[in-house]
């Protein structure tokens, strides 16, 4: 596992890549996950994974990723429940 601050940076990069289509942030996310997602790939994956979360929690705009959602995704990727 990574240090907590590394997960915070990853969550921030995920939010920035999704919300702002920032190339550098997407590159860091891709490097962490060892993948080569485009912005469209990333958007589709995030939307698929947070859709049910959003339905349970609140009606957030589809074009915006919240920090709490990014943190949940990263926790799930690490095998954590929250």
Secondary structure, DSSP 8 states (H G I E B T S, - for coil): ---HHHHHHHHHHHHHHHHH--HHHHHHHHHHHT----HHHHHHHHHHHHHHHHHHH----TT---HHHHHHHHHHHTT---
